[in-house]
Amino acid sequence: MKFRSLVARLAACVILSKAIRVVAGLGSAVLLFGFPLFSQVNTGRILGTVTDQTGGVIVGAMVTVTNTETGVARNLVTDGAGEYLAPNLNAGKYLVRASAAGFQAFERQNIEVEVGKDERIDAQLTPGQVTQTITVSESIPLLDTTSATVTGTLNTSTIADLPVQGRNYQNLLQYRPGVTTQPGGGTLTTSTNGLRAEDNNYYVEGLDNDEPFTGQSIINSTLPVGDAATFVPIDAIQEVNVQTNSPAEFGKRPGAVINVGLKSGTNTIHGSAFALGRSDKLNSAEYTSSPSLKPPAELEQWGFTAGGPIVKDKLFYYGAFERQTYNVSGNYPVQTPTSANTGDPNLSIPAAEAGLAAAPGGAIPLSPLSLKLLPLFGTNTNTGPLASSQSYGFPNVVSIYNVLGKIDYHLSDHHTIAGSYFFGNGTTLAESITLPGITQPYFRDNAGLRAQFVTTSWTWTPNSTWVNDLRFGWNFHHRFDHVDDIATSLSTYGINTGITNPVLGGFPTVQVGAFSQIGGDANLPKSYGPTKDYDLVDHVSFLRGKHAFKFGVETLFIRPFFGNYSKGRGTFNFTTGGNAFPGSTPLEDFLAGVADSGQGGTVLNGSPLRNLKQGDYSGFFEDSWHIKPHVTLNYGLRYEYFTPLADSNNQIGGWDPTIGLFQVGVNVSTPYNPYYKDFSPRAGVAWDIGGKGKTVIRAGGGVYYVDLVIGAMVDNINLPGRPSGITSIPTAYKTGADGTAPPLLPITSGGIGTSSLSFSGCLPGSCTSTNLNWSLAGPIFPASQIGSASGFLCGDGLNGHPAPCSVYTMARNIVPPRVETYTFGIQRTLTKNYTLEVNYIGDYSGNLAANRDVNAFNPQSPGELAFLPCGKKGAIQNHCELQSDRPYYAQFPYLQYINVMSNSDVSNYNALQTTLTARGYHGLGFVAAYTYSHALDDASSNRNQNVPQDNLNGARDYGAANFDQRHHFSLTLNYAIPGKKGYGQMLEGWAVNSAVLLQSGLPFNPADKRDISKNGDKVSTGRWDFFGNPSDFTAGTTPIPFYSNLATMPAMCTQEATAIGTAGAGGNLAKFGCFAQGNSVLIAPPTGTFGTSSRNLFRDQGFRDWDFSLFKNWTIKERLTAQFRAEVFNILNHTILANPGGGGLTGDGTLGLSANTPDAAGQNPLLGTGAAREIQLGLKLLF
């Protein structure tokens, strides 16, 4: 760990923080005079009633609400019901003073206004002189007596003091009840209250901050590898508020509303400078490796914050900067051919060369191009049966920097304006999450992400009863992933594929047998963005008697670019064998330069870049009705309209059973029909029993709609066959029995035709212009085919026609999915420092987004023999997987898989959530939360959703959700140890912090893509038959035992197989084997049937982690403190195992095997949760 460099950077931070005031002055000038101003939702409010001793309301009482840190005050007058309301208050400490003629003044201090929460401060005035004041200074109870919304807040001390990986606030969300996170972190790993991870709502300063492709937060979104690629400096966050069953003010998606409130400047200059670091030398070794083999790892993180006044009580600035760099190496298994002569032509280069020399019919010459490429496998001189096995490791290198600035200007008692700007940039160079184990460092993924936002605000308070809040926000997000050698000329490698587009630069992908491929990820490059969205919001708050009304409108316009260049660099396959000569191995085929037949080479044809656009328009009305002194009714109605996805050049299309393939602007106007009925009623009640703020009963419910992320519509990577999606529609032959009908030419207008073309290899001397030209001179891909309209053709695959294509589309009548939520809870103040909250939370949806192959075979359709293998049985022929047996073959013989996103998935969630909160008790504060829940659904994501195992009955997939976590306990604790002065401050200034997380196991779902059911969908959704207790198959460090030999199988395997008719030498038991452990077995179902085991039947071992930090504060002078920090993640060094995933049914020894820790499995080493013990040291200056 480079402590010297960290100290130098800490000193630089102190100098920079002093300069930030000058920069802030310039920034405020730009803010105030450079463009018109709008506003964010100020994040909390104070309200109450002013009464006399008899309970009678006092009309016309003066109420002043003052922010004690900035001196900004709001003067109010109670209305005819004695009520006052101060909405749109920045989070922070406040004072409320109430006075009226003939009464003593009332003053309540130490009021903490939190993001998105109400504080009810009722004032009872006693007769006397107005110059006399009754002051109440104790903290207000942690009860919400005015709202049914279930909410939780991560406050400043929690965010700043708890040990948090990567200083990423989102890693703190897992300590909230109802929040489930996938251990290890990464992209879309957080779900709330049983809802899909894409369904959360992220806000900054009350403005939309959702990334439209995946549903992540823009400012804290991730790259394919690692933690957040950009992030708001954690010291600049005032609070993070997490709301469920939110009021009508919020919509778009039904998940949690996660609102980040930024710190503001105050009347005193304040801030911090810090430097943190960690090294593998302090870390423990993973359980999978010995201490001597710990991979190198280094992290440095440093930055500063500063805020203060430009004009006291009027104009304030705040700024932050944070830099994070780290690198970590790993060892990944790779398979490469050996240069040793082992005699095995499958593994040995000399043996394969000898095989070609002795080929039947005469020697086959070695391909000069293949010999040129061999060194890209790396050096391998191993011998023996495992000669191909090696271990390579190239470092993952991450570099991130983030800048934030904010200005607040209190022009007068009636006008406040504010604005903030954030810029973040992150890059990573790492092994692909889909392709670990590359053979050269320049085949790593090089990914970059840039995120920006602007929030501006104008809050106008014309009088005591009206507040208008106008806001405008702008977001920018661009992520571009490519292989690191994108700028390397192909001539450097000695290969000429014929691809000249610089966007598609770099080496192609070459797959030889079971060896690790040469080249980087074939799915790259990929571009998400640049995306710009514009959010305009206007909210009006109005107090009238017992009613606090709020209504508003929002316009959100999203403009994203998207391009998935999968196979754009080209892929070459030498995998099947038997191409150079009968019985040749894949390695022999490669050395001869003869690629596979049919799929020997594949390349993208056409441009996948799309200029998309979408609009969200909404309006709402809500009322907080103080029915009685201790009862508040909240009700409201929201309306939303999500425009159908569009492309600026109409390069978007789909499929419909009545018209076939279509293109927007040609034969349809939108890719799916607009929907205008998204009305969302919300209601709740809060009852303060006894009226003393001790016990509150709350109940609520509401309707929410899902605005599907764009990635769910245009980026489905699980489509098999010759894929095309809603943005890329192929031209197809409208073939009849003879296939002579002309192609559907209109579909290619505007260049929408985008598809992957495949070509066959050939022996030298037998190649044609449509074969691959595997030679040094090249070009390898047939130039006559690339870019030609004929390349897009799809056919029935018969009589020389092109192979059928696959299509992914949205159902014409798909609607925004609807979710209903309902809550009931009790809050109880146990003492002035302890509060207990117990809530029941439930939600249900019957029309979630669902992916179905509507062209799948029905193995038990009329005319077929149920539960029998394909083939002839008597006079009846079971065709099963012939293209002609597909339901839409008569209309669309040129389509194979037709995956349609519609509304047919179901989900429900029920939970008991409890929270015990302690605040400020002799220096101790903690939040302990426990959730007991059950989440069930048909599928657990909107994006990259697989089809179910039975497309004709999706309910077969109804089971535990991917994020179903029955038990979840968390404890966050801060304790300032009482000190004793003297001894060089060594006995004072100590504090400890802890974050404990105990979670029961998440499910895993063993699935088979060998299509035992014979429905034609060769994707990983086919399940087997299970008999016994699922807990017998809990994941661990050893796989579930597999038996392939009938003679040595446990008797229970044969017993259960006999019962379902798969026993015997020719049955599926002999063909696919059996898994057995304890008293339970898992066996393949009869051919032509679906497995009977439920989805997500088995569990991993759960997650148990304790993170700990120790602080020592030294007071250097009155307003300058130095803080030493030692943070330990997984302090007990408890072994935590990753979820094994859904593989292993092929008998490869991976079923139920947790071979990694969660951070490694999630491609998030060093900053992901679940690693062995890691120690981080740092120094922080506070002023």
Secondary structure, 3 states (H helix, E strand, C coil): CCHHHHHHHHHHHHHHHHHHHHHHHHHHHHHHHCCCCCCCCCCEEEEEEEECCCCCECCCCEEEEEECCCCCEEEEECCCCCEEEEEEECCEEEEEEEECCCECEEEEEEEEECCCEEEECCEECCECCCCCEEEECCCCCCCCCCCCCEEEEECHHHHHHCCCHHHCHHHHHHHCCCEEECCCCCCCCEEECCCCHHHCEEEECCEECECCCCCCECCCCECCCCCECCCCCHHHEEEEEEEECCCCCCCCCCCCEEEEEECCCCCCCEEEEEEEEEECCCCCCCCCCCHHHCCCEEEEEEEEEEEEEEECCCEEEEEEEEEEEEEECCCEEEECCECCCCCCCCCEHHHHHHHHHCCCCCCCCCCHHHHHHHHHHCCCCCCCCCCCEEEECCCEEEEEEEEEEEEEEECCCCEEEEEEEEEEEEEEEECCCCCCCCCCHHHCEEEEEEEEEEEEEEEECCCCCEEEEEEEEEEEEEEEEEECCCCCCHHHHCCCCCCCCHHHCCCCEEEECCCCCECCCCCCCEEEEEEEEEEEEEEEEEEECCEEEEEEEEEEEEEEEEEECCCCCCEEEECCCCCCCCCCCHHHHHHHCCCCCCCCEEEEECCCCEEEEEEEEEEEEEEEEEEECCEEEEEEEEEEEECCCEECCCCCEEEECCCEEEEECCCECCCCCCCCCEEEEEEEEEEEECCCCCEEEEEEEEEEECCCCCHHHHCCCCCCCCCCCCCCCCCEECCCCCCCCCECHHHHHHHCCCEEEEECCCCCCCCCCCCCCCCCCCCCCCCCCCCCHHHHCECCCCCCCCCCEEEEEECCCCCCCEEEEEEEEEEEECCCCEEEEEEEEEEEEEEEEEEEECCCCCCCCCCCCCCCCCEEECCEEECCCCHHHCCCCCCCCCEEEEEEEEEEEEEEEEEEEEEEEEEEECCEEEEEEEEEEEEEECCCCCCCCCCCCCCCCHHHHCEECCCCCCEEEEEEEEEECCCCCCHHHCCCCEEEEEEEEEECCCEECCCECCCCCCCCCCCCCECCEEECCHHHHCCECCCCCEECCCCCCCHHHHHHHHHHCCCCCCCHHHHHCEEEECCEEEECCCCCCCCCCCCCCEECCCEEEEEEEEEEEEEEECCEEEEEEEEEECCCCCCCCCCCCCCCCCCCCCCCECCCCHHHHCCCCCCCCCCCCEEEEEEEEEC
